Amino acid sequence: MEWSDVRIFLAVARAGTLGGAARALRLSHPTIGRRLRSLEEATGQTLFQRTADGFVLTEEGSAIITLAEQMEEGALAMERRLAGQEQNLRGCLRISSADWFGAYVLPPIIAEYTNAYPGVDVEILTGTRLFSLAQRESDIAFRIVPFDTSDIVQRRLTRLNYGVYVAASAPDPVFGDGSGFRLVTHDTSTGQFPDIAWLTENFPNARPVMRSNNRNVQARMCREGVGIAVLPRAVGSQIPGLRLLGLPSEPPSRDIWMGYHRDLRHLQRLRAFITVVDNHLREVLP
């Protein structure tokens, strides 16, 4: 089996549909279907059972999935190693981060970087999903939790401070009470957030009325008077119409971590970007 065939096989196995595999590989739906049929004909095996809910691995498919993943890791390692030897400042640099970090912290950094290195195309991927550095979904990532694999070069960049905000025209809520106020909080289905726990504990009589997994949405709802919100100060300080509350205590802060795969440590466009980050990040985060 050739690597190009293995990519198709793995994408269908992971997505469960031809459409999902097509989106993951940026190929057309018919191309995925045609390549999969050719693969099964070439091997003489039925690798997937076609069901109403999608594609399910057969016994034969399940027997080779681990070997296919090992082939993938080898191919990706070769790709990363070769990319890491590039000495030019051209090509694409993929950056992943939380939505608020991409919207409120990265813009001035990206502006300076692209002005200094116009030959590099920058792609910013945001959201709650952690993009894989090993699979080169992203070249460098910014997170509020440390990276958990040994092949990632990581560094704590700075401390992220949070603040409690209300609409500019809203009165001050009573700290330790919150009666008569509502709360704008974070969706906790993907995990717990210390700042949100702090908010509900210190305004126990305020009623949670809106949740979102997007800090930008939370900030704009707060600005419209929907409720009290706790936000990264990098967000709250840049949105007109929000007012930072002066409180007896502050929400817990968190660390910002930067990481990239060790195979890319010599990639010049990545090293140049890290230099720009080092020069500016502490100034951007209040």
DRENZADO-867911 format. One record per residue (C-alpha): x, y, z; residue number from 1; residue in one letter. Coordinates in steps of 0.1 Angstrom, whole numbers, plus 5000, padded with zeros to 4 digits. Example, Ala and Ser with C-alpha at 12.3 -4.5 7.8 and 13.67 -1.06 7.14 Angstrom:
<sites>
<site X="5123" Y="4955" Z="5078" n="1" res="A"/>
<site X="5137" Y="4989" Z="5071" n="2" res="S"/>
</sites>
This chain:
<sites>
<site X="5000" Y="5000" Z="5000" n="1" res="M"/>
<site X="5013" Y="5034" Z="4991" n="2" res="E"/>
<site X="5012" Y="5063" Z="5016" n="3" res="W"/>
<site X="4987" Y="5082" Z="4994" n="4" res="S"/>
<site X="4963" Y="5052" Z="4998" n="5" res="D"/>
<site X="4969" Y="5049" Z="5035" n="6" res="V"/>
<site X="4960" Y="5086" Z="5039" n="7" res="R"/>
<site X="4926" Y="5079" Z="5023" n="8" res="I"/>
<site X="4921" Y="5048" Z="5044" n="9" res="F"/>
<site X="4929" Y="5066" Z="5077" n="10" res="L"/>
<site X="4908" Y="5097" Z="5068" n="11" res="A"/>
<site X="4877" Y="5076" Z="5061" n="12" res="V"/>
<site X="4883" Y="5055" Z="5093" n="13" res="A"/>
<site X="4885" Y="5086" Z="5114" n="14" res="R"/>
<site X="4857" Y="5106" Z="5098" n="15" res="A"/>
<site X="4833" Y="5077" Z="5092" n="16" res="G"/>
<site X="4821" Y="5093" Z="5060" n="17" res="T"/>
<site X="4835" Y="5101" Z="5026" n="18" res="L"/>
<site X="4825" Y="5138" Z="5030" n="19" res="G"/>
<site X="4843" Y="5141" Z="5063" n="20" res="G"/>
<site X="4874" Y="5125" Z="5049" n="21" res="A"/>
<site X="4872" Y="5148" Z="5018" n="22" res="A"/>
<site X="4872" Y="5178" Z="5041" n="23" res="R"/>
<site X="4901" Y="5166" Z="5062" n="24" res="A"/>
<site X="4923" Y="5159" Z="5031" n="25" res="L"/>
<site X="4909" Y="5189" Z="5011" n="26" res="R"/>
<site X="4899" Y="5166" Z="4983" n="27" res="L"/>
<site X="4866" Y="5161" Z="4965" n="28" res="S"/>
<site X="4840" Y="5137" Z="4977" n="29" res="H"/>
<site X="4841" Y="5117" Z="4944" n="30" res="P"/>
<site X="4879" Y="5115" Z="4946" n="31" res="T"/>
<site X="4878" Y="5099" Z="4980" n="32" res="I"/>
<site X="4852" Y="5074" Z="4970" n="33" res="G"/>
<site X="4871" Y="5065" Z="4938" n="34" res="R"/>
<site X="4904" Y="5061" Z="4956" n="35" res="R"/>
<site X="4889" Y="5040" Z="4983" n="36" res="L"/>
<site X="4873" Y="5016" Z="4958" n="37" res="R"/>
<site X="4906" Y="5013" Z="4940" n="38" res="S"/>
<site X="4924" Y="5006" Z="4973" n="39" res="L"/>
<site X="4899" Y="4978" Z="4982" n="40" res="E"/>
<site X="4902" Y="4963" Z="4946" n="41" res="E"/>
<site X="4940" Y="4964" Z="4948" n="42" res="A"/>
<site X="4942" Y="4947" Z="4981" n="43" res="T"/>
<site X="4913" Y="4923" Z="4974" n="44" res="G"/>
<site X="4898" Y="4931" Z="5007" n="45" res="Q"/>
<site X="4867" Y="4950" Z="5019" n="46" res="T"/>
<site X="4881" Y="4974" Z="5044" n="47" res="L"/>
<site X="4848" Y="4992" Z="5054" n="48" res="F"/>
<site X="4813" Y="4981" Z="5059" n="49" res="Q"/>
<site X="4789" Y="5007" Z="5043" n="50" res="R"/>
<site X="4760" Y="5014" Z="5067" n="51" res="T"/>
<site X="4733" Y="5040" Z="5070" n="52" res="A"/>
<site X="4753" Y="5058" Z="5097" n="53" res="D"/>
<site X="4786" Y="5058" Z="5077" n="54" res="G"/>
<site X="4817" Y="5037" Z="5071" n="55" res="F"/>
<site X="4826" Y="5011" Z="5097" n="56" res="V"/>
<site X="4859" Y="4992" Z="5097" n="57" res="L"/>
<site X="4856" Y="4955" Z="5088" n="58" res="T"/>
<site X="4877" Y="4928" Z="5105" n="59" res="E"/>
<site X="4902" Y="4932" Z="5077" n="60" res="E"/>
<site X="4903" Y="4970" Z="5081" n="61" res="G"/>
<site X="4906" Y="4968" Z="5119" n="62" res="S"/>
<site X="4936" Y="4944" Z="5114" n="63" res="A"/>
<site X="4957" Y="4970" Z="5096" n="64" res="I"/>
<site X="4946" Y="5003" Z="5113" n="65" res="I"/>
<site X="4976" Y="5002" Z="5137" n="66" res="T"/>
<site X="5000" Y="4995" Z="5109" n="67" res="L"/>
<site X="4985" Y="5024" Z="5089" n="68" res="A"/>
<site X="4990" Y="5048" Z="5118" n="69" res="E"/>
<site X="5026" Y="5037" Z="5121" n="70" res="Q"/>
<site X="5031" Y="5044" Z="5084" n="71" res="M"/>
<site X="5014" Y="5078" Z="5089" n="72" res="E"/>
<site X="5037" Y="5087" Z="5118" n="73" res="E"/>
<site X="5068" Y="5078" Z="5097" n="74" res="G"/>
<site X="5056" Y="5098" Z="5067" n="75" res="A"/>
<site X="5048" Y="5128" Z="5089" n="76" res="L"/>
<site X="5081" Y="5126" Z="5107" n="77" res="A"/>
<site X="5099" Y="5127" Z="5073" n="78" res="M"/>
<site X="5078" Y="5157" Z="5063" n="79" res="E"/>
<site X="5085" Y="5175" Z="5096" n="80" res="R"/>
<site X="5122" Y="5167" Z="5094" n="81" res="R"/>
<site X="5125" Y="5180" Z="5058" n="82" res="L"/>
<site X="5105" Y="5211" Z="5066" n="83" res="A"/>
<site X="5127" Y="5218" Z="5096" n="84" res="G"/>
<site X="5158" Y="5219" Z="5073" n="85" res="Q"/>
<site X="5143" Y="5247" Z="5052" n="86" res="E"/>
<site X="5164" Y="5278" Z="5054" n="87" res="Q"/>
<site X="5143" Y="5302" Z="5035" n="88" res="N"/>
<site X="5116" Y="5326" Z="5048" n="89" res="L"/>
<site X="5089" Y="5316" Z="5023" n="90" res="R"/>
<site X="5060" Y="5292" Z="5025" n="91" res="G"/>
<site X="5031" Y="5288" Z="5050" n="92" res="C"/>
<site X="5032" Y="5292" Z="5087" n="93" res="L"/>
<site X="5002" Y="5276" Z="5105" n="94" res="R"/>
<site X="4994" Y="5290" Z="5140" n="95" res="I"/>
<site X="4967" Y="5276" Z="5163" n="96" res="S"/>
<site X="4952" Y="5292" Z="5194" n="97" res="S"/>
<site X="4920" Y="5299" Z="5213" n="98" res="A"/>
<site X="4896" Y="5322" Z="5195" n="99" res="D"/>
<site X="4902" Y="5352" Z="5218" n="100" res="W"/>
<site X="4939" Y="5349" Z="5215" n="101" res="F"/>
<site X="4938" Y="5349" Z="5177" n="102" res="G"/>
<site X="4914" Y="5379" Z="5177" n="103" res="A"/>
<site X="4929" Y="5401" Z="5204" n="104" res="Y"/>
<site X="4966" Y="5391" Z="5210" n="105" res="V"/>
<site X="4980" Y="5379" Z="5177" n="106" res="L"/>
<site X="4969" Y="5407" Z="5153" n="107" res="P"/>
<site X="4997" Y="5431" Z="5161" n="108" res="P"/>
<site X="5022" Y="5403" Z="5162" n="109" res="I"/>
<site X="5011" Y="5389" Z="5128" n="110" res="I"/>
<site X="5011" Y="5424" Z="5113" n="111" res="A"/>
<site X="5048" Y="5430" Z="5123" n="112" res="E"/>
<site X="5057" Y="5395" Z="5112" n="113" res="Y"/>
<site X="5041" Y="5397" Z="5077" n="114" res="T"/>
<site X="5055" Y="5432" Z="5072" n="115" res="N"/>
<site X="5090" Y="5419" Z="5080" n="116" res="A"/>
<site X="5087" Y="5386" Z="5060" n="117" res="Y"/>
<site X="5063" Y="5392" Z="5031" n="118" res="P"/>
<site X="5072" Y="5358" Z="5015" n="119" res="G"/>
<site X="5055" Y="5339" Z="5043" n="120" res="V"/>
<site X="5018" Y="5331" Z="5042" n="121" res="D"/>
<site X="5002" Y="5330" Z="5077" n="122" res="V"/>
<site X="4972" Y="5307" Z="5085" n="123" res="E"/>
<site X="4955" Y="5311" Z="5119" n="124" res="I"/>
<site X="4934" Y="5283" Z="5132" n="125" res="L"/>
<site X="4912" Y="5290" Z="5162" n="126" res="T"/>
<site X="4887" Y="5271" Z="5182" n="127" res="G"/>
<site X="4883" Y="5247" Z="5211" n="128" res="T"/>
<site X="4899" Y="5217" Z="5193" n="129" res="R"/>
<site X="4936" Y="5212" Z="5199" n="130" res="L"/>
<site X="4952" Y="5210" Z="5165" n="131" res="F"/>
<site X="4979" Y="5184" Z="5162" n="132" res="S"/>
<site X="5015" Y="5195" Z="5160" n="133" res="L"/>
<site X="5027" Y="5160" Z="5152" n="134" res="A"/>
<site X="5004" Y="5158" Z="5121" n="135" res="Q"/>
<site X="5013" Y="5193" Z="5111" n="136" res="R"/>
<site X="4978" Y="5206" Z="5114" n="137" res="E"/>
<site X="4996" Y="5235" Z="5130" n="138" res="S"/>
<site X="5033" Y="5245" Z="5131" n="139" res="D"/>
<site X="5031" Y="5264" Z="5164" n="140" res="I"/>
<site X="5003" Y="5265" Z="5191" n="141" res="A"/>
<site X="4994" Y="5288" Z="5220" n="142" res="F"/>
<site X="4975" Y="5272" Z="5248" n="143" res="R"/>
<site X="4965" Y="5278" Z="5285" n="144" res="I"/>
<site X="4976" Y="5243" Z="5294" n="145" res="V"/>
<site X="5010" Y="5227" Z="5290" n="146" res="P"/>
<site X="5016" Y="5203" Z="5262" n="147" res="F"/>
<site X="5017" Y="5166" Z="5273" n="148" res="D"/>
<site X="5040" Y="5149" Z="5248" n="149" res="T"/>
<site X="5078" Y="5148" Z="5249" n="150" res="S"/>
<site X="5083" Y="5156" Z="5212" n="151" res="D"/>
<site X="5070" Y="5192" Z="5217" n="152" res="I"/>
<site X="5093" Y="5220" Z="5225" n="153" res="V"/>
<site X="5073" Y="5242" Z="5248" n="154" res="Q"/>
<site X="5077" Y="5273" Z="5269" n="155" res="R"/>
<site X="5056" Y="5293" Z="5294" n="156" res="R"/>
<site X="5054" Y="5328" Z="5278" n="157" res="L"/>
<site X="5035" Y="5349" Z="5304" n="158" res="T"/>
<site X="5008" Y="5350" Z="5330" n="159" res="R"/>
<site X="4973" Y="5356" Z="5317" n="160" res="L"/>
<site X="4952" Y="5380" Z="5340" n="161" res="N"/>
<site X="4914" Y="5380" Z="5341" n="162" res="Y"/>
<site X="4890" Y="5407" Z="5351" n="163" res="G"/>
<site X="4853" Y="5410" Z="5359" n="164" res="V"/>
<site X="4833" Y="5432" Z="5335" n="165" res="Y"/>
<site X="4798" Y="5447" Z="5332" n="166" res="V"/>
<site X="4783" Y="5469" Z="5306" n="167" res="A"/>
<site X="4796" Y="5505" Z="5309" n="168" res="A"/>
<site X="4762" Y="5519" Z="5319" n="169" res="S"/>
<site X="4754" Y="5491" Z="5344" n="170" res="A"/>
<site X="4756" Y="5496" Z="5382" n="171" res="P"/>
<site X="4782" Y="5478" Z="5403" n="172" res="D"/>
<site X="4771" Y="5444" Z="5417" n="173" res="P"/>
<site X="4777" Y="5437" Z="5453" n="174" res="V"/>
<site X="4808" Y="5415" Z="5457" n="175" res="F"/>
<site X="4799" Y="5383" Z="5475" n="176" res="G"/>
<site X="4762" Y="5387" Z="5467" n="177" res="D"/>
<site X="4752" Y="5396" Z="5431" n="178" res="G"/>
<site X="4715" Y="5398" Z="5438" n="179" res="S"/>
<site X="4696" Y="5414" Z="5409" n="180" res="G"/>
<site X="4724" Y="5406" Z="5384" n="181" res="F"/>
<site X="4729" Y="5378" Z="5358" n="182" res="R"/>
<site X="4760" Y="5360" Z="5348" n="183" res="L"/>
<site X="4775" Y="5353" Z="5313" n="184" res="V"/>
<site X="4797" Y="5322" Z="5317" n="185" res="T"/>
<site X="4817" Y="5297" Z="5298" n="186" res="H"/>
<site X="4805" Y="5264" Z="5284" n="187" res="D"/>
<site X="4821" Y="5238" Z="5308" n="188" res="T"/>
<site X="4812" Y="5206" Z="5287" n="189" res="S"/>
<site X="4849" Y="5204" Z="5276" n="190" res="T"/>
<site X="4863" Y="5210" Z="5311" n="191" res="G"/>
<site X="4864" Y="5232" Z="5341" n="192" res="Q"/>
<site X="4876" Y="5269" Z="5341" n="193" res="F"/>
<site X="4890" Y="5283" Z="5373" n="194" res="P"/>
<site X="4878" Y="5318" Z="5364" n="195" res="D"/>
<site X="4842" Y="5307" Z="5359" n="196" res="I"/>
<site X="4842" Y="5288" Z="5391" n="197" res="A"/>
<site X="4855" Y="5319" Z="5409" n="198" res="W"/>
<site X="4828" Y="5341" Z="5393" n="199" res="L"/>
<site X="4799" Y="5319" Z="5404" n="200" res="T"/>
<site X="4814" Y="5315" Z="5439" n="201" res="E"/>
<site X="4818" Y="5353" Z="5444" n="202" res="N"/>
<site X="4784" Y="5363" Z="5430" n="203" res="F"/>
<site X="4764" Y="5334" Z="5443" n="204" res="P"/>
<site X="4730" Y="5352" Z="5440" n="205" res="N"/>
<site X="4735" Y="5362" Z="5404" n="206" res="A"/>
<site X="4716" Y="5340" Z="5380" n="207" res="R"/>
<site X="4736" Y="5323" Z="5351" n="208" res="P"/>
<site X="4716" Y="5331" Z="5319" n="209" res="V"/>
<site X="4740" Y="5326" Z="5290" n="210" res="M"/>
<site X="4769" Y="5303" Z="5283" n="211" res="R"/>
<site X="4793" Y="5302" Z="5254" n="212" res="S"/>
<site X="4826" Y="5286" Z="5245" n="213" res="N"/>
<site X="4837" Y="5318" Z="5227" n="214" res="N"/>
<site X="4852" Y="5346" Z="5248" n="215" res="R"/>
<site X="4844" Y="5371" Z="5221" n="216" res="N"/>
<site X="4807" Y="5362" Z="5223" n="217" res="V"/>
<site X="4808" Y="5364" Z="5261" n="218" res="Q"/>
<site X="4823" Y="5399" Z="5259" n="219" res="A"/>
<site X="4798" Y="5412" Z="5235" n="220" res="R"/>
<site X="4769" Y="5398" Z="5254" n="221" res="M"/>
<site X="4783" Y="5415" Z="5285" n="222" res="C"/>
<site X="4785" Y="5448" Z="5266" n="223" res="R"/>
<site X="4748" Y="5445" Z="5257" n="224" res="E"/>
<site X="4739" Y="5442" Z="5294" n="225" res="G"/>
<site X="4731" Y="5405" Z="5294" n="226" res="V"/>
<site X="4752" Y="5399" Z="5326" n="227" res="G"/>
<site X="4785" Y="5400" Z="5345" n="228" res="I"/>
<site X="4813" Y="5383" Z="5327" n="229" res="A"/>
<site X="4849" Y="5373" Z="5336" n="230" res="V"/>
<site X="4872" Y="5377" Z="5306" n="231" res="L"/>
<site X="4909" Y="5378" Z="5298" n="232" res="P"/>
<site X="4920" Y="5414" Z="5302" n="233" res="R"/>
<site X="4934" Y="5412" Z="5267" n="234" res="A"/>
<site X="4899" Y="5409" Z="5255" n="235" res="V"/>
<site X="4880" Y="5432" Z="5279" n="236" res="G"/>
<site X="4904" Y="5461" Z="5276" n="237" res="S"/>
<site X="4899" Y="5462" Z="5238" n="238" res="Q"/>
<site X="4861" Y="5462" Z="5236" n="239" res="I"/>
<site X="4844" Y="5496" Z="5240" n="240" res="P"/>
<site X="4813" Y="5496" Z="5262" n="241" res="G"/>
<site X="4828" Y="5473" Z="5289" n="242" res="L"/>
<site X="4837" Y="5484" Z="5323" n="243" res="R"/>
<site X="4863" Y="5466" Z="5345" n="244" res="L"/>
<site X="4851" Y="5462" Z="5381" n="245" res="L"/>
<site X="4874" Y="5471" Z="5410" n="246" res="G"/>
<site X="4869" Y="5442" Z="5434" n="247" res="L"/>
<site X="4885" Y="5431" Z="5467" n="248" res="P"/>
<site X="4900" Y="5401" Z="5449" n="249" res="S"/>
<site X="4906" Y="5391" Z="5413" n="250" res="E"/>
<site X="4898" Y="5359" Z="5394" n="251" res="P"/>
<site X="4927" Y="5334" Z="5392" n="252" res="P"/>
<site X="4952" Y="5339" Z="5365" n="253" res="S"/>
<site X="4966" Y="5313" Z="5341" n="254" res="R"/>
<site X="4997" Y="5307" Z="5321" n="255" res="D"/>
<site X="5001" Y="5310" Z="5283" n="256" res="I"/>
<site X="5021" Y="5282" Z="5268" n="257" res="W"/>
<site X="5037" Y="5282" Z="5233" n="258" res="M"/>
<site X="5048" Y="5249" Z="5217" n="259" res="G"/>
<site X="5060" Y="5235" Z="5184" n="260" res="Y"/>
<site X="5073" Y="5201" Z="5173" n="261" res="H"/>
<site X="5110" Y="5195" Z="5179" n="262" res="R"/>
<site X="5115" Y="5185" Z="5142" n="263" res="D"/>
<site X="5107" Y="5221" Z="5132" n="264" res="L"/>
<site X="5131" Y="5238" Z="5156" n="265" res="R"/>
<site X="5154" Y="5248" Z="5127" n="266" res="H"/>
<site X="5126" Y="5260" Z="5104" n="267" res="L"/>
<site X="5136" Y="5296" Z="5097" n="268" res="Q"/>
<site X="5101" Y="5311" Z="5093" n="269" res="R"/>
<site X="5091" Y="5296" Z="5126" n="270" res="L"/>
<site X="5122" Y="5308" Z="5144" n="271" res="R"/>
<site X="5116" Y="5343" Z="5130" n="272" res="A"/>
<site X="5080" Y="5342" Z="5142" n="273" res="F"/>
<site X="5091" Y="5332" Z="5177" n="274" res="I"/>
<site X="5115" Y="5361" Z="5179" n="275" res="T"/>
<site X="5086" Y="5385" Z="5170" n="276" res="V"/>
<site X="5065" Y="5369" Z="5197" n="277" res="V"/>
<site X="5092" Y="5372" Z="5223" n="278" res="D"/>
<site X="5096" Y="5409" Z="5215" n="279" res="N"/>
<site X="5059" Y="5418" Z="5217" n="280" res="H"/>
<site X="5037" Y="5393" Z="5237" n="281" res="L"/>
<site X="5044" Y="5408" Z="5271" n="282" res="R"/>
<site X="5035" Y="5442" Z="5259" n="283" res="E"/>
<site X="5003" Y="5430" Z="5242" n="284" res="V"/>
<site X="4990" Y="5412" Z="5273" n="285" res="L"/>
<site X="4980" Y="5437" Z="5300" n="286" res="P"/>
</sites>
